[in-house]
Amino acid sequence: MAEVNSRVGAFFTKAGKWREELKALRTILLDCPVSEEFKWRSPCYTFQDGNVATVWGLKENCALSFFKGVLLKDEEGILVAPGENSRSVRMVKFTSVSEIVEMEAILKDYIHEAIEVEKAGLKVDFPKDDLVFPKELTGKLEQNPDLKTAFEALTPGRQRGYVLHFSQPKQSKTRISRIEKCVPRILEGKGLHDR
C-alpha cells in the first residue's frame, strides 16, 4: 500500500472535469508500492525518491503518465508520447471511469514494471541533442555572460525547452521578444514551465 500525501487532497477536490477519472487512477496507484507526493502542480507517485508516474487532467482527456515510459515494454500498445518533442515520458489517456476500471490489471502491471525500472536504476539514454540554437539566443548569450552561465547551469531538459520555445517563431523580432521575456526566469534557474 502506498504512502498518502495529504496535500494531494486539494488537487482532487479541484480536479474539475476529470475528477472521478483521476480519483480512479489514484486508487489504482495507491494499491501499488509507491509514495504519493505533489510536484509540478499534480500528484506524483514515486518509488525510493525516483519519479514513477503522475496523473493529469487535460482538455480532451485525463492521463496516467510514466516518467520513463520509453523503457516500458508496452506489450498492450497503450502508451503514447505526450507531444512531438517528448523523449522519455509516455502516457495512457482516458475519457471515462469505465475505461480505467476495465484496464486496472493492465495499469497495475505497467506501474509495477515502472517501479522495477526505478529499482534497477535504469536511465533513459538520450541521444546527443541535435537542437539548433536560434542566432538570437546565441547572440544574447554572447552579450550577457551572466545569462550564459545561468543557461548552461540549467538541466538539459530545461535548456531544450527554452531552445524549442525560442525557435518556434518564424520572425526574428518574435524570437527576440520571447528570449527577453524569459531572461529573468533563466537567471533564477527556472525552466520555461517552472513556477
Helices and strands as residue ranges (DSSP letters): H 8-13, G 16-18, H 19-30, E 35-39, E 42-47, E 50-57, E 62-66, G 69-71, E 90-94, H 97-102, H 104-119, H 135-143, H 145-153, H 156-167, H 172-187
